[in-house]
Amino acid sequence: MSNYRVLITGANRGLGKALLQYYLNKPNHTVIAANRDIKSASSKALLSLPTGEGSRLVLVKIEGTNATDPANAVNELITRHDIKHVDLVIANAGISQIWPKVSELNVWDLQRHLDVNVYGVVWLWQAILPLLLEAKSPKFVTMSSSAGSLSEMDTRPFPSGAYGTSKAALNYLTLKMHFEEEHVCTFPIDPGWVQTDLGNYGAVALGFKEAEITTEESIKGVVKVIDNATRTKSSGKFWLYTGEEKPW
C-alpha cells in the first residue's frame, strides 16, 4: 500500500498535536511534525507516540517567523527522508496573544500576528507547493477562525484587532491559492473556539471561564472535513469543523 504523507505545523501541542496523533495512528502514514524547536522536550516526546502499522514520524524545524525555514525543511525531507511528495499540509501553527480594539492597537503587535499567522503560511506554501504538485490529490488546509470572518463580526464582537485581522488576511490568501493552483484542494477551516492552552487563555482574557468546545470535539469534526474534502466540493470554501460552510 502506498504511503500517505502529512505535514502539520505547530504539531507539539494543542490542536496540532491532536491532529498528529490522529494521522500517526492510521496505517501507512508518514506524519511530518514541523515545529519551531525540534530539540524541545515537547517535540522529542512525539517520537514515543504510538503509530499505526507501517507509519512513521518525521521531525523538521519550521519557525513561523523564519523566511528560510520552510525551504530548508523541504530540502531535508527530500535529501534525508526520501520524501518526494506530500499529500496533505495542515498549516496549524499560529498565535493569539492580545485582544485590543482598533483604537488601542499597537501596529507592532499586529505585525507579530501577521508574521506567524500570515507570512509564515505564505513561506510554507511557496516551499511545499512543488511536493504537493507531485501528489495525486493534494490538499493544503489553513487553520482559520471565526474571528477572520467579516460577515460574522457582529456575532463575535470581541476586540480582535490583531488576531482577527491576521486570520482575515489568511482567508484571502488561502482563497487566492485555490484559484491559482487548480490541482490542489485548498481551504481554511475554523476548528471552533477550542479548550487548548491558547483558546482558554483568550477566553479568560475576554471574561469567560474557558473556551467553548473540547479538543476531542473539534478534532473529530476537523479531520472528517479534511479527509472527505475534494477539489470539486471543498476547495475555495471556508469550513467550520462541523462540516458547515462559513461566510467569508
Rosetta blueprint (number, residue, H / E / L):
1 M L
2 S L
3 N L
4 Y E
5 R E
6 V E
7 L E
8 I E
9 T E
10 G L
11 A L
12 N L
13 R L
14 G H
15 L H
16 G H
17 K H
18 A H
19 L H
20 L H
21 Q H
22 Y H
23 Y H
24 L H
25 N L
26 K L
27 P L
28 N L
29 H E
30 T E
31 V E
32 I E
33 A E
34 A E
35 N E
36 R L
37 D L
38 I L
39 K L
40 S L
41 A H
42 S H
43 S H
44 K H
45 A H
46 L H
47 L H
48 S H
49 L L
50 P L
51 T L
52 G L
53 E L
54 G L
55 S L
56 R E
57 L E
58 V E
59 L E
60 V E
61 K E
62 I L
63 E L
64 G L
65 T L
66 N L
67 A L
68 T L
69 D H
70 P H
71 A H
72 N H
73 A H
74 V H
75 N H
76 E H
77 L H
78 I H
79 T H
80 R H
81 H H
82 D L
83 I L
84 K L
85 H L
86 V L
87 D L
88 L E
89 V E
90 I E
91 A E
92 N L
93 A L
94 G L
95 I L
96 S L
97 Q L
98 I L
99 W L
100 P L
101 K L
102 V H
103 S H
104 E H
105 L L
106 N L
107 V H
108 W H
109 D H
110 L H
111 Q H
112 R H
113 H H
114 L H
115 D H
116 V H
117 N H
118 V H
119 Y H
120 G H
121 V H
122 V H
123 W H
124 L H
125 W H
126 Q H
127 A H
128 I H
129 L H
130 P H
131 L H
132 L H
133 L L
134 E L
135 A L
136 K L
137 S L
138 P L
139 K E
140 F E
141 V E
142 T E
143 M E
144 S L
145 S L
146 S H
147 A H
148 G H
149 S L
150 L L
151 S L
152 E L
153 M L
154 D L
155 T L
156 R L
157 P L
158 F L
159 P L
160 S L
161 G L
162 A L
163 Y H
164 G H
165 T H
166 S H
167 K H
168 A H
169 A H
170 L H
171 N H
172 Y H
173 L H
174 T H
175 L H
176 K H
177 M H
178 H H
179 F H
180 E H
181 E L
182 E L
183 H L
184 V L
185 C E
186 T E
187 F E
188 P E
189 I E
190 D E
191 P L
192 G L
193 W L
194 V E
195 Q L
196 T L
197 D H
198 L H
199 G H
200 N H
201 Y H
202 G H
203 A H
204 V H
205 A H
206 L L
207 G L
208 F L
209 K L
210 E L
211 A L
212 E L
213 I E
214 T L
215 T H
216 E H
217 E H
218 S H
219 I H
220 K H
221 G H
222 V H
223 V H
224 K H
225 V H
226 I H
227 D H
228 N H
229 A L
230 T L
231 R H
232 T H
233 K H
234 S H
235 S L
236 G L
237 K L
238 F E
239 W E
240 L E
241 Y L
242 T L
243 G L
244 E L
245 E E
246 K E
247 P L
248 W L
